[in-house]
Amino acid sequence: PDSQTLNHLLMLLFEERRIEFLQSQADVSEVIATLAEDFDAVAGFKGMSEGQLEAEVQPPPLTGIRSRYGLSGLAQYYLGLTKAAALGPSALTRALVFAMSFGGGHKSAASA
């Protein structure tokens, strides 16, 4: 699997959690319990079927300090891996996308 993508999704989840914990002023036991639940959820994604993962992709309503999007993004990652594995090696082709911001840099390049 693409470890860079997985790492970025985990970073997004942790940042989302950090903000939620600060806003709710969660105590240490609540933080630890939430992170343990997240760990179990991510470990569970690895063994889920395509149908189970599709159900997890829908972000649940926010209750307490539960994530709206972080775990959903990780479920989407594992859903993509599951679908790619079912299609075989041809599904693992890669694409490189270049983007150019329009603004000051674009004008400078045009002037040069």
Backbone bond lengths (Angstrom), bond angles and torsions (degrees), N, CA, C in turn:
res aa  C-N    CA-C-N  psi(-1)  N-CA   C-N-CA  omega(-1)  CA-C   N-CA-C  phi
1 P - - - 1.463 - - 1.524 111.78 -
2 D 1.291 115.29 161.40 1.457 122.16 -179.26 1.527 109.06 -77.85
3 S 1.323 117.06 98.43 1.463 120.70 -174.53 1.521 112.27 -68.31
4 Q 1.329 118.56 -29.34 1.461 120.02 179.30 1.529 110.42 -65.21
5 T 1.311 117.59 -43.16 1.464 121.20 177.73 1.520 110.28 -62.93
6 L 1.323 116.12 -46.18 1.461 120.49 179.19 1.531 110.54 -59.53
7 N 1.311 117.30 -44.63 1.465 120.77 179.73 1.525 111.82 -62.34
8 H 1.325 117.47 -40.21 1.465 120.04 178.65 1.528 111.03 -66.44
9 L 1.318 117.34 -39.67 1.465 119.87 177.54 1.525 111.20 -64.64
10 L 1.322 116.65 -38.93 1.467 120.06 176.87 1.529 110.63 -65.74
11 M 1.328 117.02 -39.43 1.463 120.33 177.39 1.529 111.07 -62.30
12 L 1.338 116.39 -40.46 1.464 119.86 178.05 1.525 111.07 -64.05
13 L 1.329 116.45 -42.06 1.464 119.92 177.69 1.525 110.58 -61.79
14 F 1.324 117.15 -45.79 1.465 120.17 -178.53 1.532 111.39 -64.92
15 E 1.323 117.05 -38.02 1.468 119.66 177.43 1.525 110.25 -66.42
16 E 1.317 116.13 -41.99 1.457 120.13 177.17 1.526 110.42 -60.30
17 R 1.312 116.27 -43.57 1.464 120.95 178.09 1.527 110.98 -63.24
18 R 1.334 116.97 -43.56 1.463 120.65 -178.78 1.523 110.39 -57.10
19 I 1.325 116.19 -46.38 1.462 120.84 -179.90 1.527 110.23 -63.59
20 E 1.330 116.66 -44.53 1.464 120.22 179.74 1.522 111.32 -62.48
21 F 1.326 117.20 -42.24 1.460 120.60 -179.24 1.527 110.85 -64.78
22 L 1.336 116.74 -40.41 1.460 120.11 179.09 1.526 111.61 -67.04
23 Q 1.334 116.31 -43.02 1.454 119.94 -178.55 1.527 112.41 -66.70
24 S 1.319 116.14 -37.99 1.468 119.41 -177.45 1.529 112.33 -89.18
25 Q 1.338 116.24 -6.26 1.465 121.88 -176.72 1.530 110.13 52.03
26 A 1.328 114.89 47.87 1.465 121.66 -178.71 1.516 110.77 -64.12
27 D 1.322 115.75 144.96 1.460 118.85 176.33 1.530 109.41 -83.07
28 V 1.314 115.60 167.15 1.465 121.63 -173.16 1.527 111.78 -58.32
29 S 1.309 118.37 -40.95 1.467 120.09 -178.21 1.524 111.53 -65.02
30 E 1.331 117.47 -35.91 1.460 120.90 177.81 1.523 111.21 -69.28
31 V 1.325 116.47 -39.30 1.468 121.30 177.86 1.526 109.90 -62.33
32 I 1.319 116.39 -48.00 1.468 120.72 -179.14 1.523 110.85 -63.09
33 A 1.327 117.17 -43.35 1.467 120.70 -179.92 1.531 110.89 -62.83
34 T 1.328 117.27 -42.25 1.466 121.24 -179.87 1.525 111.02 -64.95
35 L 1.328 117.17 -44.78 1.464 120.43 179.36 1.530 111.31 -65.77
36 A 1.325 117.69 -34.90 1.469 121.05 176.44 1.532 110.23 -66.02
37 E 1.329 116.94 -40.51 1.468 120.67 176.52 1.529 110.60 -63.23
38 D 1.325 116.12 -41.25 1.467 120.03 177.63 1.530 110.81 -61.48
39 F 1.325 116.22 -43.72 1.464 120.94 179.98 1.533 109.76 -60.22
40 D 1.326 116.90 -45.71 1.463 120.87 179.04 1.523 111.61 -63.37
41 A 1.343 116.40 -39.69 1.467 120.12 179.74 1.520 110.84 -63.76
42 V 1.334 117.05 -46.52 1.470 120.45 -179.32 1.526 110.31 -64.42
43 A 1.329 117.48 -41.03 1.466 120.42 177.47 1.526 110.15 -62.84
44 G 1.326 116.92 -35.95 1.465 120.89 178.91 1.513 113.07 -68.96
45 F 1.340 117.55 -32.38 1.466 120.76 179.63 1.521 111.49 -57.73
46 K 1.313 117.15 -34.55 1.463 121.39 -175.88 1.523 112.20 -62.47
47 G 1.328 117.67 -29.16 1.456 120.66 -177.06 1.517 114.69 -104.24
48 M 1.341 117.86 6.09 1.462 120.71 -176.33 1.524 112.09 -84.20
49 S 1.315 114.30 154.18 1.469 120.38 175.45 1.525 109.02 -79.67
50 E 1.311 115.25 171.44 1.465 120.23 179.64 1.528 111.32 -59.39
51 G 1.320 117.10 -44.03 1.461 121.16 179.89 1.523 112.59 -62.95
52 Q 1.316 116.67 -41.74 1.463 120.35 178.70 1.524 110.78 -64.69
53 L 1.325 116.58 -41.00 1.465 120.11 179.46 1.522 111.52 -66.79
54 E 1.335 117.22 -37.80 1.461 119.86 178.49 1.524 111.00 -61.07
55 A 1.327 117.45 -35.34 1.463 121.01 176.66 1.523 111.06 -67.50
56 E 1.322 117.23 -34.26 1.467 121.79 -179.20 1.525 112.65 -75.81
57 V 1.327 117.18 -21.90 1.459 121.77 -176.38 1.527 111.07 -67.62
58 Q 1.321 117.68 -30.17 1.464 120.84 179.30 1.521 109.19 -70.55
59 P 1.335 118.26 119.45 1.460 119.30 -178.49 1.531 111.04 -65.02
60 P 1.326 117.28 130.05 1.460 119.79 178.05 1.523 110.54 -76.10
61 P 1.328 117.28 161.95 1.467 118.48 175.73 1.524 109.55 -64.44
62 L 1.310 115.84 149.34 1.460 121.24 -178.83 1.529 109.33 -73.61
63 T 1.323 115.92 121.81 1.462 120.97 176.31 1.513 107.31 -128.98
64 G 1.299 116.75 123.66 1.462 119.90 -178.37 1.511 110.16 63.52
65 I 1.329 116.35 -122.78 1.467 119.85 179.73 1.523 110.67 -112.75
66 R 1.311 116.78 31.26 1.460 120.77 179.64 1.522 110.50 -84.14
67 S 1.285 116.17 143.00 1.453 123.49 -175.62 1.526 112.07 -71.55
68 R 1.312 115.83 140.64 1.462 119.94 172.31 1.527 110.68 -85.27
69 Y 1.308 117.35 -39.92 1.464 119.83 -168.26 1.516 115.72 -121.44
70 G 1.309 118.92 -29.26 1.451 120.99 -173.92 1.516 114.39 -56.66
71 L 1.317 117.13 -51.93 1.461 119.65 179.48 1.519 111.32 -70.66
72 S 1.316 117.05 -32.21 1.460 120.63 177.17 1.532 110.40 -62.53
73 G 1.330 116.99 -40.56 1.463 120.75 177.74 1.513 112.25 -64.04
74 L 1.316 116.62 -38.78 1.461 120.34 177.31 1.526 110.91 -68.63
75 A 1.326 116.96 -37.85 1.473 119.93 176.30 1.524 109.74 -63.04
76 Q 1.346 116.67 -39.75 1.467 120.98 177.79 1.527 111.12 -61.87
77 Y 1.313 116.54 -39.54 1.472 121.66 177.67 1.534 110.12 -59.39
78 Y 1.326 116.36 -50.27 1.467 119.90 -178.98 1.526 111.82 -69.52
79 L 1.324 117.76 -30.55 1.465 120.69 174.82 1.523 109.76 -63.54
80 G 1.328 116.43 -43.29 1.467 120.13 177.35 1.517 112.25 -61.14
81 L 1.328 116.67 -41.40 1.466 119.84 177.51 1.522 111.46 -63.88
82 T 1.338 116.76 -40.48 1.458 121.39 179.99 1.523 111.05 -64.06
83 K 1.343 115.75 -44.75 1.469 119.85 179.00 1.531 111.21 -65.59
84 A 1.322 116.89 -39.94 1.464 120.45 179.78 1.523 110.91 -65.12
85 A 1.331 117.11 -39.66 1.462 120.59 179.48 1.529 110.73 -64.14
86 A 1.331 116.16 -35.85 1.470 120.01 179.61 1.524 111.75 -69.22
87 L 1.331 117.18 -29.03 1.468 121.49 -179.09 1.518 112.98 -84.74
88 G 1.307 116.88 -18.05 1.459 120.38 178.96 1.517 112.20 95.16
89 P 1.336 115.99 -173.77 1.471 121.49 -174.16 1.531 114.24 -59.82
90 S 1.331 118.13 -28.17 1.467 119.43 -177.92 1.528 111.73 -66.09
91 A 1.327 117.92 -22.22 1.462 121.41 -179.62 1.521 112.08 -77.35
92 L 1.310 116.99 -10.93 1.458 120.15 -176.15 1.519 113.02 -93.79
93 T 1.338 117.03 16.67 1.458 119.19 177.11 1.515 109.12 -65.75
94 R 1.290 115.72 152.38 1.458 121.38 -175.75 1.530 109.76 -114.43
95 A 1.305 115.22 155.48 1.461 121.38 175.60 1.518 108.26 -130.73
96 L 1.300 115.81 143.21 1.451 121.71 175.81 1.520 107.18 -111.53
97 V 1.314 117.10 123.46 1.456 121.85 -175.81 1.519 108.59 -113.18
98 F 1.317 116.04 128.10 1.455 121.86 176.33 1.525 108.16 -105.00
99 A 1.316 115.96 139.08 1.454 120.78 177.68 1.523 108.50 -127.73
100 M 1.291 115.56 146.61 1.455 120.44 179.88 1.519 107.79 -127.33
101 S 1.306 116.04 124.83 1.461 118.04 178.19 1.519 108.35 -80.67
102 F 1.294 115.66 140.33 1.450 120.44 178.31 1.512 108.36 -97.90
103 G 1.274 116.70 130.32 1.460 121.19 -177.08 1.511 109.31 160.62
104 G 1.313 115.34 -143.08 1.460 120.97 -176.93 1.500 113.92 -57.28
105 G 1.329 117.37 -43.99 1.471 121.31 -179.68 1.517 111.32 -63.88
106 H 1.313 116.06 -38.91 1.465 121.07 179.98 1.528 109.90 -65.60
107 K 1.324 116.65 -42.73 1.466 121.02 179.59 1.519 111.25 -65.82
108 S 1.325 116.73 -39.52 1.473 120.85 178.67 1.510 110.16 -63.09
109 A 1.314 117.07 -42.62 1.466 121.06 -179.54 1.518 110.41 -65.94
110 A 1.312 117.14 -38.06 1.476 120.47 -179.88 1.529 111.04 -67.96
111 S 1.324 116.26 -34.74 1.465 120.73 -179.36 1.521 112.34 -72.32
112 A 1.322 116.77 -29.90 1.464 121.41 -173.34 1.478 113.34 -72.61
